[in-house]
Amino acid sequence: MSRLTREAGGRYAPPAPARELTAVSADGARLHVEVHGAVDDPAAPAVVLAHGWTCSTAFWAAQIRDLAVDHRVIVYDQRGHGRSPANPVCSTDALADDLEAVLAATLAPGEKAVLAGHSMGGMTLMAASGRPRFREHAAAVLLCSTGSSRLVAESLLLPMRAGRVRTWLTRKILGSRAPLGPVTPLARRVLKYGTMGPGSAPATVEACARIVHACPRQVRYSWSKVLDTLELDHAVRELTVPTAIVVGTADRLTPAVHARSLAAALPNCVGSTELTGIGHMTPMEASEPVTARIRELVSAYAVIKEGA
């Protein structure tokens, strides 16, 4: 079970997987992987979901419940998150290595899948875009609430004029070593302000807070350093498969300027959607539109494996 506490219920409760396994990355890092849905149906298209910073497989609960009805849904915990042990190596290359390990462990040679990544998960897909195994398996990509560079400088977390002072203060906040502690009313308000839209339902905020607060402090800090210095603009140009983008207009962490830059730089952008009033946590805040976009990509680009 992921570190999401047992109090979560309904659509946000982590679904029980049909299969669990461990993928081993290039440097020996062990990754918790779950396969949901139509595991034994060769006609069921595959979808791979990569979560973001401080999250876990539980973040995708709504997508898993919907897609597992007629898809094989593969989710995994990024290193140090959820049930994947922490590792001293934190880098975009490690993210790409980990994704390749998951693809190798769950997909048959040459099998195609639609890959969706949220925030750091989207950065994972960008980092892996030039890798042989990514190119072997990626039919199409969905980038949710993500960016390829200048994350701290472009953040709207603080209501200040852009510049060195705002960037410095934002870096201090995002890179804080302070423990998040229990999920209190104040903690929910802070999380909602920083990561979610103003109209987010209380149940959504609660579920999101429990996921984020479960992330170990050192893991959160270590990956914040990677995000601070992120530079993946070159990798965006390598992402040649059909790629769609989703972002919320109220996203303070990766505001729409990133989505627009990605849309302009991608070799094969097949649409960019800005969801009014939605914050950074798009798969949870706007689960139906995000799931619908994944289904559209599957319908348009998924290739059923041989023998179906």
C-alpha positions in Angstrom: 0.0 0.0 0.0 1.3 3.5 -0.8 2.0 6.0 2.0 -1.3 7.6 1.4 -3.1 7.1 4.7 -6.0 4.7 5.0 -8.4 7.5 5.7 -8.7 8.3 2.0 -11.8 7.0 0.4 -14.0 7.0 -2.6 -12.5 8.0 -5.9 -9.2 9.0 -4.2 -8.6 5.7 -2.4 -5.7 3.9 -4.1 -7.2 1.1 -6.2 -6.0 -2.5 -5.6 -3.7 -3.5 -8.5 -4.1 -6.7 -10.5 -0.3 -7.1 -10.3 2.6 -5.6 -8.4 6.3 -5.9 -9.3 9.6 -4.3 -8.7 11.6 -2.7 -11.6 15.3 -2.3 -11.2 16.8 0.8 -12.7 20.3 1.2 -14.3 21.9 2.1 -11.0 20.1 -0.6 -9.0 17.3 1.6 -7.7 14.2 -0.4 -7.0 10.9 0.9 -8.2 7.4 -0.1 -7.0 5.2 -0.8 -10.0 1.5 -1.6 -10.2 -0.5 -2.9 -13.2 -4.2 -2.3 -13.1 -7.1 -3.4 -15.2 -7.2 -5.8 -18.2 -3.8 -7.5 -17.5 -4.6 -10.6 -19.5 -6.5 -9.0 -22.4 -4.1 -8.6 -25.4 -6.6 -6.2 -27.0 -6.4 -3.8 -24.1 -4.2 -0.8 -24.9 -1.5 0.1 -22.4 -1.3 3.4 -20.5 1.7 4.4 -18.4 1.3 7.1 -15.8 4.2 9.0 -14.1 3.5 11.1 -11.0 5.1 14.3 -9.9 7.3 15.6 -7.1 6.1 14.6 -3.6 3.3 12.3 -5.0 2.9 8.6 -5.5 0.8 6.1 -7.5 -2.2 7.2 -5.4 -2.2 10.5 -7.2 -3.6 8.8 -10.3 -6.4 7.0 -8.4 -9.2 8.6 -10.5 -7.5 7.9 -13.8 -6.8 4.3 -12.8 -10.4 3.6 -11.8 -11.7 5.0 -15.1 -9.1 3.6 -17.5 -8.7 0.1 -15.9 -12.2 -0.8 -17.2 -10.8 -1.3 -20.7 -7.0 -0.5 -20.5 -4.0 -2.0 -18.9 -2.8 0.8 -16.6 0.8 0.9 -15.4 1.8 3.2 -12.6 4.9 3.4 -10.6 6.4 5.3 -7.7 9.3 7.6 -8.6 12.5 6.8 -6.6 12.0 7.8 -3.0 8.3 8.3 -3.4 5.5 6.0 -2.3 6.8 2.5 -2.0 10.0 3.0 -3.9 13.0 3.3 -1.6 15.0 6.5 -1.4 18.2 6.6 -3.5 21.1 9.1 -3.2 21.0 9.7 -6.9 18.5 12.3 -7.9 18.7 13.7 -11.5 16.8 13.9 -14.7 19.0 11.1 -16.1 17.9 8.9 -13.2 14.2 9.7 -13.9 14.8 8.6 -17.5 16.6 5.5 -16.4 13.7 4.6 -14.1 11.1 5.1 -16.7 13.0 2.9 -19.1 13.2 0.2 -16.4 9.5 0.3 -15.9 8.8 0.1 -19.6 11.1 -2.9 -19.9 9.4 -4.6 -17.0 5.8 -4.2 -18.1 5.7 -4.0 -21.9 6.5 -6.6 -24.5 9.2 -5.8 -27.0 7.9 -3.3 -29.5 4.6 -2.8 -27.6 3.3 0.7 -27.7 1.6 2.7 -24.9 0.3 6.1 -24.3 2.5 7.8 -21.6 1.2 10.5 -19.3 3.2 12.5 -16.9 2.3 15.1 -14.3 4.8 17.8 -13.2 8.0 15.9 -12.5 6.4 13.0 -14.3 6.1 15.1 -17.4 9.8 16.1 -16.9 10.6 12.4 -16.8 9.0 11.8 -20.2 10.9 14.8 -21.6 14.2 13.5 -20.1 13.6 10.1 -21.6 12.5 11.4 -25.0 15.7 10.5 -26.8 16.2 7.1 -25.1 15.8 3.9 -27.3 13.3 2.2 -25.0 11.2 5.3 -24.8 11.1 5.5 -28.6 10.4 1.8 -28.8 7.3 2.0 -26.6 5.8 5.5 -26.7 2.8 5.9 -29.0 1.8 9.3 -27.7 2.4 11.5 -24.7 0.3 13.7 -22.4 2.2 16.4 -20.5 0.2 17.7 -17.5 1.1 20.8 -15.6 4.8 20.7 -16.3 7.7 22.7 -17.8 11.2 22.1 -19.2 13.2 24.9 -17.5 13.0 28.2 -15.5 10.6 26.6 -13.0 11.6 28.8 -10.0 11.9 32.0 -12.0 8.5 31.6 -13.6 6.7 30.4 -10.5 3.7 32.5 -9.4 3.8 31.1 -5.8 4.5 34.6 -4.4 2.4 37.5 -5.5 5.4 39.7 -6.3 6.9 41.2 -9.4 9.2 38.8 -11.3 12.8 39.2 -10.6 15.8 38.1 -8.5 14.0 38.7 -5.1 11.0 36.6 -6.1 13.2 33.9 -7.5 15.3 33.8 -4.3 12.3 33.6 -2.0 10.6 31.0 -4.1 13.7 28.9 -4.1 13.8 29.1 -0.3 10.2 28.0 0.0 10.3 25.1 -2.5 13.7 23.9 -1.2 12.8 24.1 2.5 13.9 21.2 4.7 11.0 21.9 7.1 8.8 18.9 7.9 5.3 19.1 6.6 3.8 17.5 9.7 0.2 16.2 10.1 -2.5 17.3 7.7 -4.1 20.1 9.7 -6.7 22.7 8.5 -3.8 25.2 8.2 -1.8 22.7 6.2 -4.7 22.1 3.8 -5.1 25.9 3.3 -1.4 26.3 2.5 -1.4 23.3 0.1 -4.5 24.5 -1.6 -3.1 28.0 -2.1 0.2 26.7 -3.5 -0.9 23.8 -5.7 -4.6 23.9 -6.4 -7.3 26.1 -7.8 -9.5 28.3 -5.6 -12.6 26.1 -6.4 -11.0 22.8 -5.4 -13.4 20.6 -3.5 -12.5 19.9 0.2 -12.2 16.1 -0.5 -9.8 16.8 -3.3 -7.6 19.0 -1.1 -7.7 16.5 1.7 -6.6 13.6 -0.6 -3.9 15.7 -2.2 -2.6 16.8 1.2 -2.3 13.3 2.5 -0.3 12.2 -0.6 2.1 15.2 -0.5 2.6 15.1 3.3 3.5 11.4 3.1 6.6 12.2 1.0 9.7 12.0 3.2 11.3 15.3 4.0 14.8 14.4 2.6 13.2 13.1 -0.6 11.2 16.3 -1.1 14.4 18.4 -0.5 16.6 16.3 -2.7 14.3 16.5 -5.7 13.6 20.2 -5.2 17.3 20.8 -6.0 16.9 19.0 -9.3 13.8 21.0 -10.2 15.6 24.2 -9.2 18.3 23.6 -11.9 16.1 21.9 -14.5 17.1 22.3 -18.1 15.3 20.1 -20.5 14.6 22.5 -23.4 16.9 20.3 -25.6 14.9 17.2 -24.7 11.6 18.8 -25.8 12.9 18.9 -29.3 13.6 15.1 -29.1 9.9 14.4 -28.1 8.8 13.6 -31.6 5.8 11.4 -30.9 2.3 13.0 -30.9 2.2 15.1 -27.7 -0.7 16.8 -26.0 -0.5 19.3 -23.1 -2.9 20.1 -20.3 -2.4 23.0 -17.8 -4.6 24.9 -15.3 -5.0 28.6 -15.6 -4.6 28.9 -11.9 -1.4 26.9 -11.8 1.1 28.8 -9.6 3.9 26.2 -9.8 4.1 25.6 -13.5 1.9 28.4 -15.0 0.6 28.4 -18.5 3.7 30.1 -19.8 5.4 26.8 -19.6 2.6 25.0 -21.6 2.8 27.6 -24.3 6.5 27.3 -24.6 6.2 23.5 -24.8 3.5 23.8 -27.5 5.8 26.1 -29.5 8.9 23.9 -29.2 7.4 20.4 -29.6 7.9 18.8 -33.0 4.5 17.1 -33.0 2.1 19.0 -30.6 -1.4 17.7 -31.1 -3.1 20.2 -28.8 -2.8 22.3 -25.7 -5.7 22.6 -23.3 -5.9 25.3 -20.6 -8.4 24.4 -17.9 -10.0 27.5 -16.4 -9.6 27.9 -12.6 -7.7 24.7 -12.2 -4.4 24.7 -10.3 -1.3 22.5 -10.5 -2.8 19.2 -9.6 -4.7 18.7 -12.8 -5.2 14.9 -12.7 -6.9 15.3 -9.3 -8.6 18.6 -9.7 -9.9 18.0 -13.2 -9.8 14.2 -13.4 -12.4 13.8 -16.1 -10.9 16.2 -18.7 -7.4 14.7 -18.1 -8.7 11.1 -18.4 -10.7 12.0 -21.5 -7.5 13.4 -23.1 -5.7 10.2 -22.3 -8.5 8.2 -23.9 -8.4 10.5 -27.0 -4.7 9.8 -27.4 -5.2 6.1 -27.0 -8.0 6.1 -29.7 -5.9 8.1 -32.1 -2.4 6.6 -31.6 -2.4 3.4 -29.6 -1.2 0.3 -31.4 -2.7 -3.0 -30.2 0.0 -5.6 -29.6 0.3 -8.6 -31.9 -1.9 -11.5 -31.2 -4.9 -9.5 -30.1 
